[in-house]
Amino acid sequence: MNVKKASWGKLFPVFLSFIVMGFVDIIGVATGYIKQDFELTDFTVQFLPMMVLLWFFVLSVPAGILQDKYGKRNMLNIGMIVQAIGLGLPFIHYSFAMMFASFILLGIGNTIIQVSANPLLQDVSPAEKLASYMSTSQFVKAMVSFAGPLIATFLATRFGNWRLVFAVYGITSVFAAIWLSMTPIVESKPDRKTATFASCFGLLKNRFVAFMALAIFLIVGAEVAMNTNIANILIAKYGLTLEKAVIGISVFFAGETIARLLGAIILNWIKPRFFLLLTSILSLIGVVGVFYSPGSTIAFTTIFITGLGIGNMFPIIFSLALEKMPERANEISGLLIMAVSGGAVIPLVMGFVSTTFGPLASISVIGVCMLYIFWVSFFVRKG
């Protein structure tokens, strides 16, 4: 049951957990540096983000069931600590195998964070402000995603070690867990039996929930694919250095950051369903622009436009699903975060297309994902 008025003393530590959630997007720039350090192929290197995002498929529903029993805040704290441990592994020994282990723990921790943070935000938000607050939380997350490549590049050039960004993120994760554990939050308790695997997956029989889950799968897949592939596309098409090409990742996340800030404001006046249609059109314009850009400057601009379009899709879809069945929030959250595993699958598909047909052709994978969201924007207006 949502509170009538928001308490910022409770909102701030929950919003901080979204900052910690955003740390997972460092896998984009990290993948580029690891590829360079260990001389990996485009296809092979995509298994690294897969190691992170595979856990969203494996653990999301079990995490949703556990938090139904043990509480959202407790599970969220566990996730942030596990993620902090993963971020610390590269400082024990830097090898390809250790980075695999680091990415695995990063994926496990972030899965738990994402399953728990969204429904916990619902508990501290007024019902009528949920869509706006979810865009705000995603704006906070996007700020980290935008800053990550810049921080890593700065640390690489200033101190000769891009991995120092992992230390910054790990320490922040621990601090966030401590703050949240000290914050009293009354969590909503559904008037039903504790969630089970059957009750979670049974929700997929509902067409609306199934379509929303697939939408999340493709949105996150497209976002991660942009994150992990755009630098390679810029290098292949325009001959940029890695240090310059990774700025494209920050440009993409800058678009997402601005989009989510604007979305947090605009969603106070515009219905989420109509706003989803507008953003899907914008994303398609951006993707087409990336493909046809004659120069790197225009390419950076269209990458930014793509980020503007994709930016609010996740929070809108998530809020629409929770709005549909608020009493099943934990189970729906588990299913939708399971769909985040699209971030493991779509980049792999994009990497295969890139290796087989060339980096430029791989942009079509993003286009297909956005076409589905365009269709969904019409479906939800009827739902």
SULHURA-V397927 format. One line per field, one symbol per residue. ss: DSSP state (H for helix, E for strand, - for the rest). phi: phi as a letter, one per 30 degrees, with the letter a starting at -180 (. if undefined). burial: + if it has 24 or more other C-alpha atoms within 12 Angstrom, else -. Layout:
BEGIN
ss: ???
phi: ???
burial: ???
END
This chain:
BEGIN
ss: -------HHHHHHHHHHHHHHHHHHHHHHHHHHHHHHH---HHHHHHHHHHHHHHHHHHHHHHHHHHHHH-HHHHHHHHHHHHHHHHHHHH----HHHHHHHHHHHHHHHHHHHHHHHHHHHH---HHHHHHHHHHHHHHHHHHHHHHHHHHHHHHHHH----HHHHHHHHHHHHHHHHHH---------------HHHHHHHHH-HHHHHHHHHHHHHHHHHHHHHHHHHHHHHHHH---HHHH-HHHHHHHHHHHHHHHHHHHH-----HHHHHHHHHHHHHHHHHHHHH---HHHHHHHHHHHHHHH--HHHHHHHHHHHH-HHHHHHHHHHHHHHHHHHHHHHHHHHHHHHHH--HHHHHHHHHHHHHHHHHHHHHHH-
phi: .dddbdcddcdeddddddddedddddddddddddeddchcdeddddddddddddddddcededdddddccjdddddddedddddddddedddacbdddddddddddddddededdddddddddccdedceddddddddddddeddddeddddddddddcibddddddedddddddddddddccdbdddbddadedbddddddddddedddddddddedddedddddeccddddddddbidddddddddddddddddddedddddddddbcdedddddddddddddddddddcedbddddddddddededdecdeddddddddddbddceddddddddedddedcddddddddddddcjedddddddddeddddddddddddcd
burial: -+-------++++++++++++++++++++++++++------++++++++++++++++++++++++++++-++++++++++++++++++++-----+--+++++++++++++++++++++++++++-+-+++++++++++++++++++++++++--------+++++++++++++-++-+++---+-+++-----+++-+++-++---++++++++++++++++++++++++++++-++---++++++++++++++++++++++++++---+++++++++++++++++++++----+--+++++++++++++++++++++++++--++++++++++++++++++++++++++++++---+++++++++++++++++++--+---
END
